[in-house]
Structure formats: structure tokens, C-alpha cells
């Protein structure tokens, strides 16, 4: 007899809703199996036919870390396109490549960790390249487009499952796992949460990744905002994946918890569902969860909640319905990788990302122009930490060769050509290698590219007593950080065995092994390797890092040619010079390392000065991951593009030639000087007047700026305020001679605000393509909620009644049309302090304070920064018919002093002795007679934390 076919379990029934199927599968898993699901690398459950699963696949601007893939412009470059349709198509291409690559290599994941929606608040942030904009509206628009492309259009099944990074208020690499961002409620709601919220509410986000840093004294991996805000924005379950190593940081570096069991339980209860820690080894996380269960810190229900969220994403990815999954790779879609369409899209994206900052008419270049292309990035196509491996490559030099002909283009890189001579007269020598093929870093793919080791199959450098040694190409990338390159193009690098070899095709890696410093020492220099921090010396078997400075070699730097001499030589004979300057994304400004200045490195400043001195028709093309402060007025033309991926050079050449009119727009303010910048750790964009929203100085180039080879006229502005929205319409006409794109931008400003509001704030934008003489009507329906602000006096969003300026133009400062609309709303009302009291963090203004955690679970308190003194101002506090006493909730030690309207002290309170710990709050009471409406000033001194102020009587 044939055995009866077992019934199909409900979790395998495609006719049932995902929720019921998840519940059924969850009920079949043992506690041990569910616990194992909490690590990034989820094991298979063979008895149920459940495959292994990995959260996390980097895909910021192409599939990363897994070998060759189409490389699109950096995220900040995609932000500069201001083009949602383009970015959606890029996301679609990336997700198709992820599916095709996974069909060949199961290590490629479909839970993609991108995009990054951290706002580019501070241009010295090392990860500026990963974000889209300093503006939350533009960021959410671009991020929504990218996630929609990544997700796909099917109503049920997702092509990939995007996870947004990095929750929350994360803009510094300096002390990134121990520093705390002090984020007042208005900044939290109006700025940092907003970019996440609008993207999640659009419906194409599978989850978020918390950031390494702390917010208001509490690590983001135990953020109460995950439950209070994030999970209220979406109908689907959202999967929260920790950042790598961050769960261990809760104990090891942050010392926020005493044990890993406590930390893991707290993160899980706060909403972290998948723990990325200890690489592929899940044993430590599993042991911590089991320990937390044994101690009663977790329940099985807590684990079920997290596993349910992961399973929800896996069902949406079609894992359990391969026959129904419209994104499953077939013979037709297996080739959705490096397609002609994707190559064309990479070129289109790179072209649209180019921003023309300045132009006195030298651009576009006329046919037949003799061009000198010079600079350290002129023949480079740089990748960053989150890039795939290039299949195709186009540098600015190659693009100009192709467009204008090699006979009309001359080139000088501008490196310093040097030799290094030891104290006994020998020169360093790069020994010839055998015919070993050059290896491209990361070409084979790696789940953790930080573990890719340097090459040891090539001979180390030696010291040659008989010859003149090897001439090396030296580049100073700023702050004394150097690279040295051999004549065959390979960079000097240090492998695990400590030897120095000419072995790397480019600088790279988590710890860059290709950078050095020349430190003055006696009559010469020490050559110190940055990656190990140790100087090099000449050993019997070759050049290697020394054990310490006592064993270091002292070198004489012999300069054969300065870079500016080569630049001068080629610049003088050209009609136009194009200086290509910028950064290497792995050096001085990257993940783990913030920049220290907006200035170009001195080496590149030398090259730019030399080019301008030799030929006044010098164009500066900045190729960089972030803004620079340059002397733009002294140059006839300046362009900027982020590192533009595989088609960067072709795109730049086509823009220079006028084949494409530039229409990229700056996604962040370019400041004129370092003095214009706030402190890197100052997250109060309102109080310290940051970004175009509040900055009151004169920027080098404003937010939204970008020029064109055409001109555009704006006219016919009309507005109509309805019950739910304001309709704004106007026309844009191409008044130039070439077809070009224009980015029409709509801003608003509250004209009679009761609190500090933005100078102007982006409401909407549209990128248009117009032929000469063509006219287009642009209309926006702006919801009234876009005009609201977070009212700290009442803990809610409030649309304030009164007039609002509507500003239409080509940038935040280039306003072409304006009008005023009067909106009905709620008038300002005083704080009902007699009934509700005051939460200390809900101040209107502050000086000298920072917000900290009230408890390890939730709530905020305020303390003087550094244990000194500070002041809080609460405007329009309504004491009603009168109060007679005040009660403070405080911890620590110090003094709280209260006064009304800036007058004399009305009460001063201090704990008799400092409390035992920062979370051991006590109540202090004192007489405090007051009635009516007053401004309340609270002065804090010492290490005291103030959580709440109550009034009675």
C-alpha cells in the first residue's frame, strides 16, 4: 500500500494570509530553534524544511561585498540628482542583480541593509557619502524611491527587503560607540525622526538598523523610540537588525549594562530582532539569550515576537512560495546582471548627479579644444567601503580621451616622484614580481570584507646598495597621510606578516594598509605605517614594520619631481585645464573617521594653484564624497560630483562637452569656512542654527544650488488653500538654447512664528526636462501638516495660524517667485504647568546643558554639560490662579534654581547628599508662589539630573 500523503502544514499553504502562516510555523519551532533565529546567521531547520537565512546584504549603490556588480554613484550623488524616478530605477536594477547573483551564490542575501537615511547635518561626518541630503524631506523622497525599487511592485511578494540605516541621530564617527547625541524634542520630531517616518510610511521598508551611538544618554540599540514611534508607522511587521558588534558594545565599550545577558534582554525587549555580532558564530548570542531566559530577564513570548518579525519578512520575500514568487530567478531573469540597460542606467545616474557650481562661460567646452586634464583623481575611478567590484571602469581621463580624442588631451597626475634613501646610502627598491595576475580586492566576494588579507605572494621591498632605487609616486591626502605607488601601479601595502610590498591595486580595507606618514626625525624621516602605527625598517629579508621606534629606519626623501611642475608643463600648452580633485573614500573621511576640515588637502591646493598660474582657463572638477571650501571666485568654472560609479568618467566628459546639460543640485549646504560649522557632536540644528534650514551666514554654495547650460523663466504663481492642503502652481519655461533639465523647488517660511522656525524649508520639488522654448506647468498639493511644528508646550504637532511665505525657485536662495498664504490653525497657548508640570527636556531654549536618560528604559532628563552649570528657559508658563510650591524630580548632586521672567531667584533646591546613582531619583520641594503667565528660568549646577518639575497649591 502507498502511504497517505501527509497534509500540507498551514505555513506551507499559499492561500492563507501570511500572519496565520507565520503563527503556525512559529508554533512548530522549539525554543532552542527560535533562540537560534535571533542571530544574523539563522540556521536551517531541516525537520521542517526551513532553509538557513542571513539578515544583511549591503546594497547602498549596487550590490556590495559579493564580487562584481553594477556600481552606481554614491548615495550622496543619487541625492544630488533630485530625481525620484531615476533613483527608483536604480533600486530596481540593484534588486534584480541581487536576485540574479543569489541564484549563483547563496551567500548573497535578500534582506538588504540600505538605504542610509541619516541626515547630512554636518559635512565633516566621515560617512557623508552614505546619506542623501541634509534635508529630511529630500532624504525621505529619495529613500522612498530607492526602497520602492528595491522592494518591487508586486502587491504581495518583495524582490528584496530594505532595512533603513542608522536609527537614530547619527552623524559622527569620532567616539561613535560611546558618544551621546543630545536631541531636544523639536529636533527629534521635526528633523531626525522625520526622514525615517516618511520613508517607512510609504510602505516599502522592511525594517531599520539602530546606530552605534547613544541618543540622550541611551544606546540606540535599546531606544524606546523603536516601539513608541517606528512600529506605529507601518502595518507590516518591521525587522530591526543590530549593527555589527553593537550588542556587545552595550557592555564592552558603553558599559551601559553590567552583563551581556542583561544587555541582550534589554535590546530584545526594546525591539531588536536580529543580532549582528561575532561574525558567523552565533554561539555567544545564543548563550546570552539562554542566560537571560534562565535569569528571568526574558520570556519565550519576547523571543516569539522577534522571530515572528523575521519570519514575516521571509514570507514576503517568497521563500515559502517559490512557485508563486514573481521575483524567483528563471532562465530569463538569471541574466538580470550587468545588462546593457543597467550600464546605461549607471551612466544616466552619473550624468544626472553632476552639479555645475560656477561657470563664467568656459563651459561647455568647444569642439576641438585642447584639454589638459590634471590632478590626483584625473585617472581614477574610486570605490568606497560599500561598493561592489567594478566590471566596467571609466575615469575622467578616459572619458575625455573618448569624447575629444587622445590627441587633444594631455595629462599630468600631479604626484610627487620620490626615492627613499636609508642612512647608509641605500635606496628602497621594488623587486620585480613574477607574472602573478593582479588581484582585485574583493573580486571573490566576502561576507565580511574586513577579513580580506593583503597579498603575501609578492616579494617585499629591499634596500639597493648599487643602484638608484625605485621611483615612487607619493600622494599626500591631507594631514600627513600618504600613499606610495610603484611604477607598475601597485600601492605599497603591509600584509599580516609585516612586510612592505607593492601589492595593492588601490587603498582599501577596514583598516587601510596602504597609508603611511613621513615624520621628521633627526636629519631625515621615519616612515610610519598608519595601519599598525609602527615605523618601517630594512631587515635582512626585506622592508617590514619595526617592533618599535628604536628599531626604525631613518630615510632621506629624495624628490625627483614635484607634482606641480608636471601640472605646469601640460597646463601651459592647453586651451583649457581641467583639474580633477577630491578624496579617496578610504582615506581621511570614511566610516570610523571624520574629517577635520573643509579645505582641500595641501597637495591638491598646490596642483590647483599651479594650473591656474599656468593657464587662467582652469576648470575645477571636484570628485568627492562631501563638500569642500574652495576659492570658487578665482576660477572660471567649478563642478562637483560624488564618486560616480562605473560610468563616472564618461558622464563627466559628456557634461564638460555639453552633450548633457548639468542639472544636479546640491543636497546639502556648502559652507565657506570651517568657522561656519557647529561642533561635530552638537545635534541641536535649531539652537546652533545648522543646515540651510537655520544657518544665518553666507554659504559658499546654498542648498539646492546648481547651474545649467540653459536658462529658465518662472511665472504664473498661484495658490489655493483647502481644508487639507495648499495647492501651488506655476510655470517653468526653458529660455535657453539647449534642451536641459531644471529642478523646480518650493519652500515655505512661517512669517509670524511664535517659536524659532526655519528660514525656509523644502516642501516639494520636481525635475523637468524642457526643450528650448518649452513651457511646463508645475503643481504641488502640499498637506497642511507640512507647515506644522512640534509644540513642546503641549507635546503634539501644531499648525500655527498666520501667514506663510511660499517661495519658488532654482535653489533655497535663488527665489524667482513668492507669495503669502494665510493658514487657519491653532493659536499659541501657554503651557498648562499647574496641571501637568514640566518635563525638563521640553524646554524652549537652553544653554550649557545636555539631555540624558531618565531611566535605562525610557524618558529624558537634563543635566549641566560636563558637570558645570546650565540654564533652561520655558516660555509662557501658565500658573493659573496661583501655585504655592514646586516639586522637582532629581538625581545626583547639585543645585536647581528657579526664577520668573529673568528676575531674582524664587527658589533654590539641592539634595542633602548626592543620590547613590544617576537613576535614583528623589523629590525636592520648596515654596514657590506664582500666578498668571510667566517665562520660567531654571538654572542647574553640578552633576544633578532634572527630570520633572511639578507645581501645586
N, C-alpha and C positions, 0 to 999 in steps of 0.2 A: 504493500500500500504506500502511496505517496503521502508524506507528512503534510498536514494542512499548512498553508501559508500563514505565518504569524500576522496578526493585524498590524496595520501601519500605526506607529505611535503618533499621537496628536501633533508632536513637534515636527513630524515629517509631512503633515497634511497641509498642502499649499492653499487649501480652501479656507482654512481657519485664519483668523486675524493673528498678526504677529504677537500681540500681547498674550493670547491664550497659548500659543506655541512656546513662547518663552517660559511661561509659568509651568507648562508641562515638562519641558526639558530641565528646568531648574529643580523640579520635584524629583527627578531621576538621578541627579548628581549627589554623590556623597559629600559630606562636609570636607573631607580631605581633597576631593576633586574641586570643589568650589574654592577652597583656600588656594589651591594651585593656580586658579584662574586670575588671582589678584596680581600676579607678576606680569611684566611686559611680555614675556615669552610663555604663553599659555600652552601647556602640554596637551597632547591628544588624549581623548577618552575612547580607547579602542572598543570597549564593550558596547558603546552606544554609536560607534561610527563617527565620532566627532573629531575633526582634524585639529592639529595644532594651529595656533593663531598668534600673530605678533601685532601688538599695537605699535604704531610709529613707522612711518616711511617719509623721509624728508622729501619735499616737493615744492620748495619755495618759488623757484622759477624754472622748473623742469625736474624730472626725477633725479634725485641726488644720491650719491654714495654707492650706487649699484652698477657702475660702469658707464659705457657710452649711452648718451641720450641727447635729445634736442635741448640746447641751452638757450633760454630766453633771457632778456635783460633782467638785471637785478630788480627786486621788488620796488625799490625807490624809483627806478626807471619806469616800471609799469605805472607807478603812481603819477609820474610826470606826464604820461600820455593823457590823463584826464578822460579816458575813453573806456567806459564800462563794456561796450560791445567787444572791443578788441581784447580786453582782459578776460572776459568770459570765454572767448575762443581760445585764448592761451590756456586757461584752466581745462577746457575740454580736451585740447591736444595733450596736455600733461597727463590727464587721467586715462586717455586712450593708450598712451605709451606705458603707463604703469600697468594696465591690464595686459598689454602685449608682452611686456618684459616679465611679468609674473608667470605667464604661460611658459616661458623658457627657464625661469629661475624663481623657485617658490620662496626665496628669501625676500623678494620684492613684496612689500606689504600694500594693502589697500586702505588701511587706516592712515591717511596722510596727515602729517603734522605741518600744516600750513593752511592759511597764510598767517603772517605776523601782523597783528593789528595794534601793537604798541604805537602810541603816537610819538612823532619825531619832535618832541618838546625841546630837546637840547641837541644842537648839531655836533657836539663833541662826543656824543654817545658812540661807543665803538661799533654798535650793531645798527647804525643808521641805515645801512644798506638793506636791512631786512624789512623795514616798515614802508608804508605808502606815503604818509603825509603827517604834518603837524596838526592838521585839522581833522576833528572827528567825523564830520560829515563826508569829506572827501575819502577819508580812510574807509569808512563803512561802505561807501558806494563802490570803491574798487574791490574791497574784500568780499562784498556780496557778489559782485560779478565773478570773481575768481572761484568762490565756493560753488556758485551755481554751475560753472563749467566743470569743476571737479566732481560735483555730485551727479550731473547728467539730468536729462529732462523727464525720465520715466517717473510716473507718479508713485511707484511702489519701491522699485529697486534702484540702488545708488551705484554709480560706477566706481567711485571712491568715497570715503567718509572723512571729510575735512575736520581737523581739530585746530582751533584758533590758539595762537601763542601771543603773549605770555601774560596770563592773568595775575597781576594787575599793577598798573602804575610802575612800569619797569623801564628805566632809561639810564641805567648806569652799570658799567662793568666793574668799576672800582668798588671793591668790597661787596660784590653783588650778592653774596650769600649771607652777609651779616648786616648790611646797611638797611635802614628803615626809611621809607618814603612817608613823609608827613603829609597826608592828603585830607584837607578840610572837606566837609560835606558838599559844598558847592562844586569844588573841583572834581570830587568823586563822581557826582551825578552829571554835571554839565560837560565834563571833559573825558575822564578816564573810562568810566563805565559806558559812555555813550557809543563809542566805536564798537565795543563788543555787543551792546544791546541791539543796535540797528542791524548788525550783521546776523546775529542769532535769530532775531525776529523775522528775517527774510526767509528762513526755513531750509537753508542748505548747509547747516552746520551740524556736525555730529558730536562736538564736544569742545573742551578747552584744555589747555595745559597751564597750570599755575607757574608763576615766575619764581626765580630763586630768591628774590629779595623779600623783605618784610614790608608791610604797609601798616602804618600807625602802630608799630611795635610788635606786630603779629605776623608770623611767616605766612606767605600766600598759600602754602600747602595746608594750612588749617584756617583758611579765610572763611568767615561767616557769610561773606557775600556770595559764595557758591550756592548756598541754599536760599539766602534771602533775596537774591536778585537773579542770578544766572538761570536757575532752574524754573523760574516763573515766566521766562521769556519764550519757551518752546513747548509744543505739545508732545514731541517725541522725547524719549529718554536721551539725555546728554551724557557722554562718556568723558570723565575727567582723568587725564593721563598725567602722572607726575613728570617733571623734568628729570633728566638723568642725574642720579645721585642725590636729588633733593630730599627724599625721605630720610636718608642717613644724616643729611645736614641738620635736621631738626635737633639732633643730639650732638653730632660731632663738631660742627662749627658754630651753629647758632646757640647751642646749649639751652634751648627753649624747654626741652624735656630732659628728665634725668635718665630715662631708659628708652631703648628703641621700641619696646613693647608699648609704652605709653604714647610715643610719637606716632607709631603706625596706627594705633587705635584712634588717636585724635584726628589724624589725616583722613582715615576711612570714614569716621563719623561726620567730619566736615564736608565730605563729598568726593574725596579722591577715590577712584575706582580701579586704577591700574598703576602699579608701582614700577617705575623705571629705575632700577638700582642693581648694582653688581653685575652689569652686563647680562649674559645669558644664564647666569647662575641664579636660580630662583630660590635656592635653599634658605638663604638668610631671611628673605621676606616671608617665606612660608613659616619659618621658625618663629619669627616675630609675631605673626598673626596668631599662631597656635599659643604662644606665650600670653598674648593679650586675652585670648579666649579663656585660658586657664585662670588668669587673674581676675576675670570678670569685667575686663575693660571693654570687651566686645561681646556681642551676641551673634548667634548664627543668622538672625534677621539682618544685622548690619552687613554681613558678608553677602547674603542673598541680594540685598539692594544693589551692591556694587556689581555683582555678577550679572544681575538682570540687565543692567545698563550696557555691559559689554555684549551680552547675547543679543540685545536689541539692535545694536549696530551690525553685528554679524548677520542677522536675518536680513536687514536692509541691504546688505552687500550681496545677497543672493546665495550665500554659502550653502544654505539648506534647500535651495530650489534651483539646482544647476540647469534643469531643463527649461525653467521659466525665466531665468536671468537674462534679460536682453543685452547685458554687457558681457556675458560669457564669451571668451575668445573662440572664434571659429576660424575656419580656413581663410575666410575673407578678412577678418579683423586681426589675425595674427601678424599681419604686416603693417598695422597701425603704429609704425615706429619709424622715425626718420623718413617720413614720407615727403614727397615734393611739396605737399600742402603745408606740412609743419615747417619745412625750410623757408617757404615763402612767408609764413606767419612770423617766424623768428626775424626775418628781415623787416617786415612791416612794423613789428613791435619796436625794433631797434630804431627805425626811422621816426616813428611817432614819439619816441622818448627824447629826441634831441631838442634842447631848448636853446634858442638864439637869445643871448642876454644883451648883446651890444652889437651895433652894426652901423658904420658910417657910410655904407655903400660899397665896401670892398667885396662883400658877398652879395650874390653868388659869384663864384669865380668864372671869368670869361673863358670860352673855348680857346685853347692854345696857350693858356697861362703856364709859365714856368714856375713850378712849385718846389720850394724846399720844405720838406717835412722833417721836423727835428723833435727831439725830446725822448725822455726815458720810456714813454708809453707809445711812441710812434709805431713801433713794430711789435706790439704786444696785444694779446687777446687774453686778458686776465680772468681767472676764475676766482670764486670765493669759497668759503667753507661749505656752503650749501648748494654748490654747483654739481651737475653731472660731469662726466668726462666728455670732452669735445669730440664730435665726429667730424665736424667741419669747423674751419677757423678762418677768420678774416680780421686782419689788423688794419689800422688806418693807413699804413704804408701800402699794404697790399690792395686796399680799396682804391687808393689814389693811383697806383700803378694801373689797375684795371680800368679806371674811369678816364684817366688823362693820358695814359701811355707811359711806359717806364722811361722813355727818352726825355720826357718833360718833367720828371720828378727826380729830385736829388734827395739824399738822406744823410742825416748825422744823428746818431743816437744821443750823443752828449755824455757818454760815460767818461769817467777819468780812467786813463790807461796807466796802470801802475805795475811795478815789480816790488817784491818784498825781499830785503836782504838781511840776513842774520848778522849778529855781532861779529862773527868770524869771517864775514865777507861772502858767504854763500847765498845764492838766490833760490827762492822757492820754485819748484819745478813740478809741473803736472806731467806725470808719466803717461805715455800713450797707452790707451786701453786696447784690448783685443777687439774683435768685431762683434762683441756682445750688443744685441739690439738695445736701443734706448727704451727704458720702461717708463710709461706714463703713469704717474702716481694715481692710484685709484681705478685704473682701467679694468681691473678684475672685479671690482665691487667689494664692498666690505660693510657688514652690519655696523661696525664701529671703525671708521677710518682713522680715528686717533691711534689705533693699534698698528697701522701700516708702518713697517720698519724701513729705515733707509737701506740703500744698497751696500753690500759688502763684497761684491764680486769684482769691483774695480780697484786698481792699485791706489794707495794713498799718495799724497804729495810727498816729495822729498826735497832736500836741500842740495843744490848742484854746485859743486866747487869749481867746475871747469867752464861753465857757460854763463849766459846772462839770465838764465831762468825763463819763466813763463810770464808773458804779459797778461795781466788780469784786468777785467772790466770792473771798476769799482763804482757803485752807486750808493750815495748817502740818502736814505729815505726819510731823514729827519731825526733830530735828537740823537745823532751819532750812530744810528742803526744802519749798518752797511750790508750789502751783498757783494760777493766777489764771484765773477764768472770766468770760466776758462775759455780759450779761443774756440773750442768746439761747441760752445753754448751751454755747457753744463755748469750749474752753480756749485760752489764749494759747500759741502754739507758734512755733518758729523753723524755717523751711524752708531749703533749700540756698542760697538767695540771701541769707540772713542777716536778712531782715525778720521782725518780730514781727507775727503775725496772730492774730486769734481764729478758729481754723480747725480745731481737733481736736475730735472728738466725745468722746474720752477720752485720758488719758495712755497712752502705749504706745510700742512700737518697741524695737529692740535698744538703741539709745541714745535714751533718753527726751528728747524735745524740748519737753516741756510743763512742766518744773520749773525753778524759779528760787530764788535766795536774796536776801534783803534784808540787806545788810551795812552796819553803821553806818559813816558817812563824814562827818566834819565835823558840820554841822548837820542832815544828812539820811542818806540811804541810797543805796548803789549797788544796782541791780537786776541781779544777775549770772545769766546763763543757764547752767544746770548742764550742758547737753549740749555746749556749746562752751567752757565755762569763762570766757567773756568777758562784761563788763558791756554794758548796752544804752545807746544814746544816741539823741537825736532828730535825725535828719538831715532835709534839705530834703524828701526824698521819703517820709519815714515813720520809724517806730521800728525800729531794727535793732541788731544786736550791733556793738559798737565794736571797733576794731583792738586797743586796749589800754586800761588803766585811765586813762591820761592823757586819753583822749577820752570818758570815761564821763560820763553824766548823773547828777547828784545829785538824788534825789527826796525830797520830803516825803510821808510816809504819813498821809493824812487818813482817820480812821476814822469812818464814818457809823453803824455799829452793830457791837457785839461779838456774837459768836455766842451767848455765854452769856445775853445779855439776851433774845434771841429765844426761847431754850430756857426760861428762867424764865417768860416770858409765857404760853407754851402749857402748861407743866407744871403751873402753879398751878391751872388750870381743869379738870384731868383727874382721873379716878378712879385711873388707873394711868399711869405714864410708862414707855415702852419706849425705852431709849437703845440705838441700834444703832451700835456702834463696831467698829474693826478696822483693816484695812490695805487699801491699793491694791496689788494684786500686782505692779505695775510700778515701785513706789517703795519704797525703804528695806527691802530684804529680798526678793531675787529672784535669778535667775541672774546671776552676776557680782558680786553684792553681798550680803554677810552683814549681819545686824542687829548692833547694838552693845549692845542692852539688851532685857530682857523687859518693860519698862514701856510702858504706853500713851503715845503722843505727848502732849505737854503740852496741845495744843489740845483733844484729846478728854478729857483729865482735867478740864479747865475745864468742859466741857459736862456731864460726869457729875456733878461737884460741884454745878453749878448746878441740875441736875434733882433731885438728892437734897435740896438745900436747899429747893427749892420744893415738893417732894412726896416724902415718905418712901417712898411705894409706887412705888419706881423699880426696874424690871427692866433688867438689863444683858444685851443680846444681842450677843455678840462674833461677828463675821463675819470670819474671818481665816484666813490660810494657816499659822499657827503659834500656839503658846501665848503667853499674856501672864501677867504677875504683876500681879494686881489685888487690891484690898481687898474680897474677897468677903464678909467677915463683916459689912460695913456695908450690905449690900444684901439685900433680901428674896428675890431670885431672880437667878440668873445662868445663861445658856445660852451654848453655843458651837456654831458650825457653820463648817466650811470654806466658801469661796465655792462656793455650791451649784448653779451652772449656771443653766440657763434657768428652772427652777421654784423657785429659792431662796426668793423672797418668799412664794409660795403655801404652800410647805412650812412655813416659819417661822410664818406666820399660823395654819395648821391646828394646829401644835403648841401655840402660845400659847392657842388657843381650846379645846384639849382634844379636838379631833376625832381627833387621833392622840396616843397617849401616847409621850413621848420614850423612846428606848431605845438611842441611840448611846452608845458607850463610848470613853473617851479611848484613843487608840492610842499615846500617849506621856506621860511624866510632865510635869506642870505644876509647875515649881519656884516657890517663893515669892519668890525674890530672886536677883539676878544673882550674889551671893556664893556661891550653891549650885552654880554652874556650873563645870565644869573649863575649862581653856584650849581654845579652839576647835580647836587643832591637836594636842591631847592625845587620841590614839586608844586609849589603854590603858584600856578600860572596867573592867578588873579592878583595876589598880593605883590608879587615881584614883576608883574607886567610882562609876561612871557608870550612868545609867538605873535603872529600878526594880530591875533585877537586883542591883545592888550599892549603890545610894545609901542612906546611913545617916541622912540628915536627915529632916525632916518636910516632905513636899511640900505645895504649895498644894492640888493635887488629884492623887491617885495614878493610876498606870497602870490602865486597865480601869474607872475610875470613871464613873458615870453614874446619875442618879436617874430615877424613874418616877412617874407619877400613880397607879400601883398599888403594892402591897406583895407580897413573895414570901417564902414559907417554904421552907427546905431541910431535908430529913430523910432517914433510911434509908440512910446511907452504908455501903457495903460494898465490900470489896476482895478480890481473889483473884490471887495471884502465880502465873504459869505459867512454862513453860520459856522462852518468848519475849516475853511481855508481861504487864502487870498490868492486870486488868480492874477498873475503878472504876465503881460505880453509886450513884445517889442519886435522890431525887425533888425536884421543884420544884412548889410549889403557889401559884397566884395567890390571895392572901388579901385582895386589894383589891376595889374596886367597879367597875372598868372592865377591859375587855379590853386587854391590853398585852403587849409583848414583854419578855422577860428574857434576859440573856446570862449563862449559867452558865459559870463559869470554874474550871478545875482547875490548880493549881500544885503544884510539888514543891520540897522543900528537903532537901539532904543533912544529916543530923543530926550525924554524926561525920566530917566530911571531913578528909582529910589535906592538902588544899590549899584556898586560898580558893575557895568556891563561891557561887553566887547566893543571896541572902537568900530568894528564891523565884523560880521560873521557870515560865512558862506551858507547860503540857503539851497542853492541849486546851480547846476552848470550844464552845458551841452557843447559837445564838439561837433562842428558843422563843416562840411566840405562844400565850397562855393566856387563856381566858375567866375571869371571876370564879368562884372555887371550883374551877377545873380543875387537875388534877394530872397531871404527866408524869414518867415515869422517864427518866433520862439515863444512858447508859452510854458509857464510853470504853475502848478497848483500847489501852493505851499501850505501845509496844515498849520493851523493856529498854534499847535503845540510847539512848532519850531521857534516861536517867539517867546516861549516861556523860560523861566529860570527856576532854580531850586531855591525855595524860600526857607532859609534856615530858621526863621522865626516860628514857622508853623510845620516844618518837616514835610513839605509837599511841593510839587510843581505849581507854579503860579504864572498865569498870563496877566501881566500888569496892564491896566488900561492906560491909553495915551497914544501919542504919536510915535510912529516908527518910520525912519528913513529907509527907502528901498533904493539900492544903488546897483546900477547895471554897467558893466564894462568889461575890459580885457584883462584886468588884474584887480587885486584888492586895493590898489592905489590909482589905477587908471580907470576912473569912473567916467563914463560917457553920458549916462542918463540918470536922473534921480527924481524921486517924488516922495511924498509923505502920505502914509495911510494911518488913520486913527482907528485903533482897535478897542473894542469893548473888552473889559476884563475885570479882574478883582483889584480894588484899590489896596494900597499898603495898609496893613493893620498892625498895631503894636503887639508885642509878644505878651501872651497871657501868663506872665510869670507867677502871678498869685495862685493860679490854679495848677499850672503844670511845672513850674520851676524852670530851670535851665540845665540842659546838658552842656558840659563845659566845651565840648568840641563844636557846638553850634554857634560860635562867635561870628560877629560881623567882620572884625579886624583883630589882628594880633601883632605883637612884636616880641621877639625873643623867646618864643615857646615852640614846642613840638607836640604833636598828638601821639599818644601811646595807647597800648592796650589796657582796657579796664579790667578784663579778665583774660585768661588764655582761650576762652571760647568765643566771647562776643563783647561788644561795647568799646567805647573810646574814653580816654581821659586826656588831660592836658598837663604838661609839666614844663618848667623852665628848661630851655636848651642848655645842656652841659651843667645842670645844677646851679645855674646862675639866677637871673631874675627875668621876668617877662610880664606882659600885660595883655589882657583880653578886653575887648570892647563889645558890648551887647547894646545895640541901639533900640530905642523906643520900647522900653520895658514897662508894661502896664501893671502897676501895683494896685489898681482898683481903688476902692475907698480907703485902703490902707493896710499895711502889714506892720508887725512889730518885731519880728525876729527872722533870722536867717539860719539855715542849717546846711552844712557842707558835708559832702561825702569825699573823704581824702584818704590817701595812703602815703607812707613815707614820712619825711620830716621837713619842716619849713613853715612858711607863713603865708596866709591868704589875707589880702586887704581889699576891702570894698569901698567904693565911693560913687557918688551920683554926679553926673554931668561934669566930671573933671574937678569936682570940689574936694574938700578935705576928706580924710579917711573917716568913714562912718562905722567901720567895724574891722577888727584885725583878729584873726584866729590862727592858732597853732596847736598841733597835738602836744600833749605834755611831754611825750617821748616819741621818737620816730617809731612807726609801726614795724612789726617783725619783717614784713616783706612787701613788695610793691603791689600785691593784690589783697593785702589785709587792710580793708577799709574801715575807717571809724567815722562816726558822725560828730561834727563840731557844731555848736550852736552859740549864738550871741544875739544881743538886742540889735535890731536894725529897723528903725522906724522910717517908713516911706509910704507915699501915696501918689496917685497920678502916674503920668508917663515920664520916664527919665531914661537917659543913657546910663548904663551901668558899667563901671570900670572895675576890673578885678586884677589886682597885682599879685603875682606869685613869686616867692623866693625860696631857694633851696631845692632839695630833691623831692619835693612834695608832688603828688599826683592829685589833681582835682577832677572828679568825675561828674558831680551833680551839685547844683545849688537849689535849695528849696526855700520857700518863704511861707510864713504863717502869721496868724494874729489878726 
